Amino acid sequence: MSIEVTQLTRMYGEQKAVDDISFSLKKGEIVGFLGPNGAGKSTTMKIITGYIRPDVGTAVVGGVNVQDDPIAAKRKIGYLPEANPLYYDMYVQEYLDFVADVHKVADRKQKISSIIDTVGLTPEKRKKTGQLSKGYKQRVGLAAALIHDPEVLVLDEPTTGLDPNQIIEIRELIRRLGKNKTVLFSTHILHEVEALCDRVIIISRGKIVADDALQGLKNTFSNDSLEEIFKNLTMN
C-alpha cells in the first residue's frame, strides 16, 4: 500500500480532532477525502505528511513509518497544504529551484521547465510569486509538490481560488497523475470528486463515516447524489 493509516488519534486539548481512524490507499488510486469544516481532514493530512504527530496510531507512506523516519517519508510525498505557504519575494523559477534543491532533484533546470509547463505556469514564470493571482499561486504550490516526482500526492483543497477553466485543467492534471501515483485530496467541491474519484472517504467529527467506491455509496443510499449522501452522513 502507498498509504496506510492505522488507528490514528489526535487531541487538541480535550477535543479529539481525529478519533481512531484507519484506511489505506494503493498505487493508482485517486481518493476523495471529504468532511465538513473541522471534521479532521487537514489534521489527518498533516499527520500523513509528517507535519504533526498523532497521539496514538501510525501513518506509513511507501513502506516508511512517518513518525519513525519523517525525512524519508517526505521524500515520497508531494504535499499541497490548504494554506499553500509561498515565499512571495521569490520569483516563480527561483522558488521552484529552491524547492528542487531541498529535494536534491537531479537536472533541476530541465525539471523546473517541465513542471512549469505541466501545471500551466509558463505565462507567469518570470513574476514574483507575490504578484500572482490566487489561481496561479495554487499552481506554484502544485508545481512545488510535484517537482521531486513523488509517488504519493496529498492535496488539501487544490482547486481553491481557481476559475472554472483552471479547475478543469487541474482536474485533468490530477487524473493523469493518478495513473501512476497515489492521490489523496480534500475538497468541498463534490462534483470534482464525482468527476475524478472512484472511491470516497468521508470523515465527520473525527471519525470515518464512509469508505467505499463512489458507486457503492450510491447503491447503499439508493442512488442519491454525493451531495445528499454527504448530508445524510455528516449532519446528524
C-alpha positions as CSV (number, residue, x, y, z in Angstrom):
1,M,0.0,0.0,0.0
2,S,1.2,3.5,-0.7
3,I,-0.6,5.0,2.3
4,E,-1.6,3.0,5.4
5,V,-3.3,4.8,8.3
6,T,-3.9,2.7,11.4
7,Q,-5.9,3.8,14.5
8,L,-4.9,7.4,14.3
9,T,-6.0,9.7,17.2
10,R,-5.0,13.3,17.6
11,M,-6.1,15.5,20.5
12,Y,-6.3,19.3,20.7
13,G,-6.8,19.9,24.4
14,E,-9.9,18.0,25.3
15,Q,-11.1,17.7,21.7
16,K,-10.5,14.7,19.6
17,A,-9.7,16.1,16.2
18,V,-9.1,12.6,14.8
19,D,-10.6,9.7,16.6
20,D,-9.2,6.2,16.0
21,I,-9.3,6.2,12.2
22,S,-7.8,3.6,9.8
23,F,-7.7,3.4,6.0
24,S,-5.3,2.5,3.2
25,L,-4.7,3.6,-0.4
26,K,-2.9,1.7,-3.1
27,K,-0.9,2.9,-6.1
28,G,-3.1,4.3,-8.9
29,E,-6.0,5.4,-6.7
30,I,-7.4,8.9,-6.6
31,V,-9.4,9.1,-3.4
32,G,-11.6,12.0,-2.3
33,F,-11.3,12.8,1.4
34,L,-14.4,14.7,2.4
35,G,-15.9,16.2,5.5
36,P,-17.4,19.3,7.0
37,N,-15.1,22.1,8.3
38,G,-13.4,20.9,11.5
39,A,-14.1,17.2,10.8
40,G,-10.4,16.3,10.9
41,K,-9.4,16.2,7.3
42,S,-6.5,18.6,7.4
43,T,-5.2,17.2,10.7
44,T,-5.1,13.7,9.1
45,M,-3.3,15.0,6.1
46,K,-0.7,16.8,8.3
47,I,-0.1,13.5,10.2
48,I,0.3,11.6,7.0
49,T,2.8,14.2,5.7
50,G,4.8,14.3,8.9
51,Y,3.9,17.9,9.9
52,I,2.3,16.9,13.2
53,R,2.5,13.7,15.2
54,P,-0.5,11.6,16.3
55,D,-1.2,10.9,19.9
56,V,-2.0,7.3,19.0
57,G,-1.6,5.2,15.9
58,T,0.7,5.2,12.8
59,A,0.9,6.5,9.3
60,V,3.0,4.6,6.8
61,V,3.8,6.1,3.3
62,G,5.5,3.9,0.7
63,G,6.5,1.4,3.4
64,V,8.1,4.1,5.6
65,N,6.7,4.9,9.1
66,V,6.2,8.7,9.0
67,Q,6.7,9.0,12.8
68,D,9.9,6.9,12.8
69,D,11.6,8.4,9.7
70,P,9.8,11.6,8.6
71,I,12.5,12.8,6.3
72,A,12.5,9.5,4.3
73,A,8.7,9.6,4.2
74,K,8.6,13.2,2.9
75,R,10.8,12.2,0.0
76,K,7.9,10.0,-1.1
77,I,5.2,12.7,-0.7
78,G,4.1,15.8,-2.6
79,Y,2.0,17.9,-0.3
80,L,-0.1,20.9,-1.2
81,P,-1.5,22.3,2.1
82,E,-4.6,24.3,2.3
83,A,-2.7,27.5,3.2
84,N,-0.2,27.0,0.4
85,P,2.8,28.8,2.0
86,L,5.0,30.5,-0.6
87,Y,7.9,33.0,-0.4
88,Y,6.3,36.0,-2.0
89,D,9.6,37.8,-2.7
90,M,11.0,34.9,-4.8
91,Y,10.4,34.6,-8.5
92,V,8.5,31.5,-9.7
93,Q,11.5,29.8,-11.2
94,E,13.7,30.8,-8.2
95,Y,11.2,29.4,-5.8
96,L,10.9,26.1,-7.7
97,D,14.7,25.9,-7.9
98,F,14.8,26.3,-4.1
99,V,12.3,23.5,-3.6
100,A,14.1,21.3,-6.1
101,D,17.4,21.9,-4.3
102,V,15.9,20.9,-0.9
103,H,14.8,17.6,-2.6
104,K,18.2,17.2,-4.3
105,V,16.5,16.9,-7.7
106,A,18.9,16.0,-10.5
107,D,19.0,18.2,-13.6
108,R,17.0,20.9,-11.9
109,K,16.8,23.3,-14.8
110,Q,15.1,20.8,-17.1
111,K,12.8,19.5,-14.4
112,I,11.7,23.0,-13.4
113,S,11.0,23.9,-17.1
114,S,9.0,20.7,-17.5
115,I,6.9,21.1,-14.3
116,I,6.2,24.8,-15.2
117,D,4.7,23.6,-18.5
118,T,2.9,20.7,-16.8
119,V,0.9,23.0,-14.4
120,G,0.4,25.8,-16.9
121,L,2.7,28.4,-15.3
122,T,4.6,29.4,-18.4
123,P,2.9,32.9,-18.8
124,E,3.8,33.8,-15.2
125,K,7.2,32.1,-14.7
126,R,9.2,35.3,-14.6
127,K,7.0,37.0,-12.0
128,K,7.4,37.0,-8.2
129,T,5.0,34.6,-6.5
130,G,3.5,37.6,-4.6
131,Q,2.5,39.2,-7.8
132,L,0.4,36.2,-9.0
133,S,-3.3,35.7,-8.8
134,K,-4.6,33.2,-6.3
135,G,-5.1,30.7,-9.0
136,Y,-1.6,30.9,-10.2
137,K,-0.3,30.7,-6.7
138,Q,-2.1,27.4,-6.4
139,R,-0.3,26.3,-9.5
140,V,3.0,27.2,-7.9
141,G,2.1,25.2,-4.9
142,L,1.2,22.2,-7.0
143,A,4.4,22.5,-9.0
144,A,6.4,22.5,-5.8
145,A,4.5,19.4,-4.7
146,L,5.4,17.6,-8.0
147,I,9.0,18.8,-8.5
148,H,10.7,15.7,-7.0
149,D,8.3,13.3,-8.7
150,P,6.8,11.8,-5.5
151,E,4.9,8.5,-5.5
152,V,2.2,10.0,-3.2
153,L,0.3,13.3,-3.6
154,V,-1.6,14.8,-0.7
155,L,-3.7,17.7,-1.9
156,D,-5.7,19.8,0.6
157,E,-8.2,21.9,-1.4
158,P,-6.1,22.0,-4.6
159,T,-8.6,23.9,-6.7
160,T,-9.2,26.8,-4.2
161,G,-9.2,30.1,-6.0
162,L,-9.2,28.7,-9.5
163,D,-11.6,29.8,-12.2
164,P,-13.8,27.2,-14.0
165,N,-11.3,26.7,-16.8
166,Q,-8.4,26.4,-14.4
167,I,-10.4,23.8,-12.4
168,I,-10.9,21.7,-15.5
169,E,-7.2,21.9,-16.3
170,I,-6.1,20.9,-12.7
171,R,-8.7,18.1,-12.7
172,E,-7.2,16.7,-15.9
173,L,-3.7,17.0,-14.4
174,I,-4.7,15.1,-11.3
175,R,-6.4,12.5,-13.4
176,R,-3.2,12.0,-15.4
177,L,-1.0,11.9,-12.3
178,G,-3.3,9.4,-10.7
179,K,-2.4,6.8,-13.3
180,N,1.0,6.1,-11.7
181,K,0.8,7.8,-8.3
182,T,-1.5,7.6,-5.3
183,V,-3.6,10.8,-4.8
184,L,-5.4,11.7,-1.6
185,F,-7.2,15.0,-2.0
186,S,-9.6,17.0,0.1
187,T,-12.2,19.3,-1.4
188,H,-15.6,20.8,-0.7
189,I,-16.5,20.8,-4.4
190,L,-18.4,17.5,-4.5
191,H,-18.8,17.4,-8.3
192,E,-15.0,17.4,-8.5
193,V,-15.0,14.2,-6.5
194,E,-17.6,12.7,-8.8
195,A,-15.6,13.7,-11.8
196,L,-12.2,12.3,-10.5
197,C,-12.7,9.6,-7.9
198,D,-13.7,6.0,-7.9
199,R,-13.5,6.0,-4.1
200,V,-14.5,8.3,-1.3
201,I,-13.6,8.6,2.4
202,I,-15.9,10.8,4.5
203,I,-14.9,11.9,7.9
204,S,-17.2,13.6,10.5
205,R,-16.3,14.7,14.0
206,G,-13.0,13.0,13.7
207,K,-14.4,9.6,12.7
208,I,-14.7,7.9,9.3
209,V,-18.4,7.5,8.5
210,A,-17.9,6.1,5.0
211,D,-15.1,4.5,2.9
212,D,-16.4,3.0,-0.3
213,A,-16.4,3.2,-4.0
214,L,-18.5,6.1,-5.2
215,Q,-20.9,3.7,-6.9
216,G,-21.1,1.6,-3.8
217,L,-22.1,4.6,-1.8
218,K,-24.8,5.5,-4.3
219,N,-26.1,1.9,-4.2
220,T,-26.2,2.0,-0.4
221,F,-28.1,5.2,-0.4
222,S,-30.5,4.3,-3.3
223,N,-28.5,6.2,-5.9
224,D,-28.7,9.5,-4.1
225,S,-26.3,12.2,-5.3
226,L,-23.0,12.6,-3.5
227,E,-24.3,15.8,-2.0
228,E,-27.2,14.0,-0.4
229,I,-25.1,11.2,0.8
230,F,-22.7,13.7,2.3
231,K,-25.5,15.5,4.1
232,N,-27.0,12.3,5.4
233,L,-23.7,11.1,6.9
234,T,-22.4,14.4,8.4
235,M,-25.5,16.4,9.6
236,N,-26.6,14.0,12.4
